[in-house]
Amino acid sequence: MSTTHLKGGPRTAGRPRSAARDRAGRPSAALALPGILFFVFFAVAPMVLAFYLSFTQWNGLGDPRPVGLANWRKLLNDDRLTQSLTVTVALTVVSWVFQTVISLLLGVWAAGRQRNRAVLSAIFFTPFLLSSTAISLLFYALLDPNFGIIHADTLGTTSGAFLAIVFVGGWQFIPFHTLIYQGGARQIPEVLYQAAAIDGAGRLRQFFSITLPQLRNTATTSGVLMVVGSLTYFETVLILTQGGPGTDTAILPYLMYQAGFKSYDFGYASAVASFLVIAATALSLLMVRLSGFGAMRSTREGM
């Protein structure tokens, strides 16, 4: 009995202490309630409402009238959808490449030990604090062919308008992604660079062999945010090009705006919005799956 007591006693007594240690320092789940409520009321509820309206006909007045799949059939047979989808995909890909390359290099640089780094990083972050509307109005004035800094009709050509949208979006959001890469680069163990230096690796070799692999998960996070952000561009297109010249920059959000606030067909506009949500979600999940982000392990494991 004494043997049983010795074996069972500490094990039984150890369980409460182990559970107490597990709970120590862990915040209460109730602290997440405000964030959950905010997300439900301002994200989930509007998406559910838009999905419901996509099966109705509604001009903004009176009660919505159910029409079944009419709006979705109209969307799939709309020639504007193919063009808008093509422009949206092109804008997303080019914006991702443009913002990723610059923000990655700037983020790695800002994570260094150079003088005045904090001051320069703070100044560089300023554009992200401005609204997209204010930035678009600023660049619309700068690109004016008569009074702007470039005496050419940049926004009047397809390539010029497209590149202007890419540049203005990058000018605003590159600082945010630079901050993400800066934080990721600072988490890379210094011992890896020290070992590489002992082996004779230069800075370029260290960047491609250590920095880039260690920032894989950071790049996935930044990439998902870039893709979702590019799919929801609106103010920049509305103010700079209004979908022009012609319909060459009429992306999906602008098509939704035209259907809802120009044609007052909120049912069809809701179908476009629901299609955008589904596409953005599917693309984000695909990126996470292909990158292995969902099964990632700490880059500091084993250090």
C-alpha positions in Angstrom: 0.0 0.0 0.0 2.8 2.3 0.8 4.2 1.7 -2.7 0.9 2.5 -4.3 0.6 5.6 -2.1 4.1 6.7 -3.2 3.4 6.1 -6.9 -0.1 7.6 -6.9 0.3 10.3 -4.3 2.7 12.6 -6.1 1.0 12.0 -9.5 -2.4 12.9 -8.1 -1.0 15.9 -6.2 1.0 17.0 -9.2 -2.0 17.4 -11.5 -3.5 20.5 -9.8 0.0 22.1 -9.6 0.6 21.4 -13.3 -2.8 22.8 -14.3 -2.1 25.8 -12.2 1.2 26.3 -13.9 -0.5 26.0 -17.3 -3.0 28.7 -16.4 -0.4 31.0 -14.9 0.1 34.1 -17.0 -2.6 33.1 -19.5 -5.1 35.9 -20.2 -8.8 35.2 -19.7 -10.8 34.4 -22.8 -13.2 37.2 -21.8 -10.6 39.7 -22.9 -11.1 38.7 -26.5 -14.9 39.4 -26.3 -14.7 43.1 -27.4 -12.6 42.1 -30.4 -14.9 39.2 -31.3 -18.0 41.4 -31.0 -16.4 44.1 -33.2 -15.5 41.6 -35.8 -19.0 40.1 -35.8 -20.9 43.4 -36.1 -18.6 45.2 -38.5 -17.2 42.3 -40.7 -19.3 39.1 -40.4 -22.8 40.8 -40.3 -22.2 43.0 -43.4 -20.8 40.1 -45.4 -23.9 37.9 -44.5 -26.2 40.8 -45.4 -24.5 41.4 -48.7 -24.7 37.7 -49.5 -28.4 37.8 -48.7 -28.9 40.8 -50.9 -27.2 39.1 -53.8 -30.3 36.9 -54.1 -32.6 39.9 -54.2 -33.5 42.9 -56.4 -33.3 46.1 -54.5 -32.8 49.7 -55.5 -32.1 51.0 -52.0 -35.7 51.9 -51.3 -38.5 49.7 -50.0 -38.0 46.0 -49.3 -35.7 43.7 -51.3 -37.5 41.3 -53.6 -36.1 37.8 -53.9 -35.0 36.8 -57.4 -33.1 33.6 -56.7 -29.9 33.2 -58.7 -30.7 35.9 -61.2 -28.0 38.2 -60.1 -25.3 35.5 -60.1 -26.3 34.4 -63.6 -26.1 38.0 -64.7 -22.7 38.3 -63.1 -21.3 35.1 -64.8 -22.7 36.2 -68.2 -21.5 39.8 -67.9 -18.7 40.7 -70.3 -17.5 43.3 -67.9 -16.7 40.7 -65.3 -14.0 39.1 -67.5 -12.4 42.4 -68.2 -12.6 43.6 -64.6 -11.3 40.3 -63.4 -8.3 40.4 -65.8 -7.5 44.0 -64.7 -7.9 43.1 -61.0 -5.5 40.0 -61.3 -2.9 42.1 -63.3 -3.1 44.8 -60.7 -2.8 42.3 -57.8 0.3 40.6 -59.3 2.1 43.7 -60.3 1.4 45.4 -57.0 2.6 42.3 -55.1 5.9 42.2 -57.0 6.4 45.9 -56.7 5.6 46.2 -53.0 7.3 43.0 -51.9 10.7 43.7 -53.5 10.9 47.3 -52.1 9.4 46.6 -48.7 11.6 43.5 -48.2 14.8 45.4 -49.0 13.8 48.4 -46.9 12.7 46.2 -44.0 16.0 44.3 -43.8 17.9 47.6 -44.0 15.8 49.2 -41.3 16.4 46.2 -39.0 20.1 47.0 -39.0 22.2 48.9 -36.5 22.8 52.1 -38.6 22.6 55.5 -37.0 19.3 57.5 -37.2 17.5 54.2 -38.2 14.6 54.9 -35.9 14.1 58.5 -37.1 14.2 57.5 -40.8 11.9 54.6 -40.2 9.3 56.9 -38.5 9.5 59.4 -41.3 9.2 56.7 -43.9 6.1 55.3 -42.2 4.2 58.6 -42.5 2.4 57.9 -45.9 0.6 54.9 -44.3 -1.0 57.2 -41.8 -2.7 59.3 -44.5 -6.0 58.3 -46.0 -6.2 56.7 -49.4 -8.5 59.5 -50.6 -6.1 62.3 -49.6 -3.2 60.5 -51.2 -5.2 59.9 -54.4 -6.2 63.5 -54.6 -2.6 64.6 -54.1 -1.3 62.4 -56.9 -4.2 63.4 -59.1 -3.1 67.0 -58.8 0.6 66.0 -59.4 -0.3 64.0 -62.5 -2.5 66.8 -64.0 -1.2 67.3 -67.6 -1.6 71.1 -67.3 -0.6 71.9 -63.8 1.2 68.8 -62.5 4.9 67.9 -62.4 4.6 65.7 -65.5 3.4 67.6 -68.5 1.9 64.6 -70.2 -1.5 62.9 -70.0 -0.3 60.0 -67.9 -3.8 59.1 -66.7 -5.1 59.2 -70.3 -3.3 56.1 -71.4 -3.9 52.6 -70.4 -0.4 51.8 -69.3 0.1 55.2 -67.6 -3.2 54.9 -65.6 -2.4 51.3 -64.6 1.1 52.1 -63.5 -0.1 55.2 -61.6 -2.5 53.1 -59.6 0.3 50.6 -58.8 2.7 53.4 -57.8 0.2 55.3 -55.6 -0.9 52.1 -53.8 2.7 51.1 -53.2 3.6 54.6 -52.0 1.0 54.3 -49.3 1.3 50.7 -48.3 5.0 49.9 -48.7 5.8 51.5 -45.3 3.4 49.1 -43.6 4.9 46.0 -45.2 8.4 47.4 -44.5 7.5 47.4 -40.8 6.4 43.8 -41.0 9.7 42.8 -42.7 11.7 44.9 -40.2 10.1 43.0 -37.3 10.7 39.7 -38.9 14.3 40.5 -39.7 15.0 41.5 -36.1 13.9 38.1 -34.9 16.5 36.3 -36.9 19.2 34.9 -34.5 22.4 36.8 -34.8 24.4 33.6 -34.3 23.4 32.5 -37.8 25.1 35.5 -39.3 28.1 35.0 -37.0 28.5 31.4 -38.1 28.1 32.4 -41.8 30.8 35.1 -41.4 33.2 32.6 -39.9 32.6 30.3 -42.9 33.5 33.2 -45.2 30.0 34.1 -46.4 29.6 37.7 -47.5 26.6 39.9 -47.0 25.0 38.9 -50.3 25.3 35.2 -49.6 24.0 35.8 -46.0 21.0 37.6 -47.4 20.0 34.8 -49.8 21.0 31.9 -47.6 19.9 33.2 -44.2 17.7 36.2 -44.4 15.3 35.2 -47.1 14.6 31.6 -45.8 14.1 33.0 -42.3 11.6 35.5 -43.6 9.5 32.9 -45.4 6.6 33.1 -43.0 6.8 36.9 -42.8 6.6 37.0 -46.6 3.5 34.9 -46.6 1.8 37.1 -44.0 2.7 40.2 -46.0 1.7 38.6 -49.3 -1.7 37.7 -48.1 -2.3 41.3 -46.9 -1.1 42.7 -50.2 -3.3 40.4 -52.2 -6.4 41.2 -50.2 -5.6 44.9 -50.3 -5.1 44.9 -54.0 -8.4 43.1 -54.5 -10.2 45.8 -52.6 -8.6 48.9 -54.2 -11.3 51.5 -54.8 -10.6 55.1 -53.8 -7.4 55.2 -55.9 -9.2 54.0 -59.0 -12.2 56.2 -58.4 -10.3 59.4 -58.0 -7.4 58.8 -60.4 -8.9 57.1 -63.4 -12.7 56.5 -62.7 -12.1 53.1 -64.4 -10.6 54.8 -67.5 -9.4 55.4 -70.0 -12.6 53.7 -71.2 -12.9 50.7 -68.9 -9.2 49.7 -68.9 -8.8 50.1 -65.1 -12.4 49.2 -64.1 -11.5 46.6 -61.4 -14.1 44.5 -59.6 -14.7 47.0 -56.7 -15.3 49.7 -59.2 -17.7 47.5 -61.1 -19.5 47.0 -57.8 -19.6 50.8 -57.2 -21.1 51.4 -60.7 -23.8 48.7 -60.2 -24.8 50.0 -56.7 -24.4 53.7 -56.7 -24.8 54.6 -60.4 -27.4 52.0 -61.6 -28.9 51.5 -58.1 -28.9 47.8 -58.6 -27.8 46.8 -55.1 -28.7 43.2 -55.6 -26.2 42.9 -58.5 -23.7 45.0 -56.6 -24.0 42.6 -53.6 -23.3 39.6 -55.9 -20.1 41.3 -57.1 -19.1 42.0 -53.5 -19.8 38.4 -52.5 -17.8 37.2 -55.4 -14.9 39.4 -54.3 -15.1 38.0 -50.7 -15.1 34.4 -52.0 -12.2 35.0 -54.4 -10.1 36.8 -51.8 -10.7 34.2 -49.2 -9.9 31.3 -51.6 -6.8 33.0 -52.8 -5.6 33.7 -49.3 -6.2 30.1 -48.2 -4.4 28.9 -51.3 -1.3 31.0 -50.6 -1.2 29.8 -47.0 -1.5 26.2 -48.1 1.1 26.4 -50.8 3.6 28.2 -48.6 3.2 25.8 -45.7 2.4 28.7 -43.4 -0.4 26.7 -41.7 2.1 24.1 -40.5 5.0 26.5 -39.8 7.3 26.0 -36.9 9.3 28.6 -35.1 12.4 29.8 -37.0 14.2 29.9 -33.7 13.5 26.3 -32.9 16.6 24.5 -31.8 18.5 27.7 -31.1 
